[in-house]
Amino acid sequence: MVLPAAFVRQSELAKEIDHVRQGLRPEIVDLRYSLGEDHTGDPSIFFDIVLPDNAIDNDPTLRRSRHLQDDIEQALRPLENWGVLPYCTFVLLSHDVAFREKKVA
């Protein structure tokens, strides 16, 4: 089995994601990711997108979340360039325990 580029060239992927993360600020607080398999066993990338708490005040329907997902997918082209299916999860900063723990450490 041939490993997808995302698994083989992880440092290059990390640099590209960091570039995307910087480009999306201040609309996002953080963009984290992990590589793995989805529920069908397909190679995947799972994005955790941390939004500022006021995101819900500015856009109660979170229409912007779809635009952010599109921006990430267009910039990285996960399937075409990296051989992985993208999945996005959105969380508000005040609900993001991992981010708060990282700031304390």
URURGI-V592526 format. One record per residue. N is the residue number from 1. RES is the residue in one small letter. SS is DSSP state (a for helix, b for strand, c for the rest). Layout:
# URURGI-V592526
n;res;ss
N;RES;SS
N;RES;SS
This chain:
# URURGI-V592526
n;res;ss
1;m;c
2;v;c
3;l;c
4;p;c
5;a;a
6;a;a
7;f;a
8;v;a
9;r;c
10;q;a
11;s;a
12;e;a
13;l;a
14;a;a
15;k;a
16;e;a
17;i;a
18;d;a
19;h;a
20;v;a
21;r;a
22;q;a
23;g;a
24;l;a
25;r;c
26;p;c
27;e;c
28;i;b
29;v;b
30;d;b
31;l;b
32;r;b
33;y;b
34;s;b
35;l;b
36;g;b
37;e;b
38;d;c
39;h;c
40;t;c
41;g;c
42;d;c
43;p;b
44;s;b
45;i;b
46;f;b
47;f;b
48;d;b
49;i;b
50;v;b
51;l;b
52;p;c
53;d;c
54;n;c
55;a;a
56;i;a
57;d;a
58;n;a
59;d;c
60;p;c
61;t;c
62;l;c
63;r;a
64;r;a
65;s;a
66;r;a
67;h;a
68;l;a
69;q;a
70;d;a
71;d;a
72;i;a
73;e;a
74;q;a
75;a;a
76;l;a
77;r;c
78;p;a
79;l;a
80;e;a
81;n;a
82;w;a
83;g;c
84;v;c
85;l;b
86;p;b
87;y;b
88;c;b
89;t;b
90;f;b
91;v;b
92;l;b
93;l;a
94;s;a
95;h;a
96;d;c
97;v;a
98;a;a
99;f;a
100;r;a
101;e;a
102;k;a
103;k;a
104;v;a
105;a;c
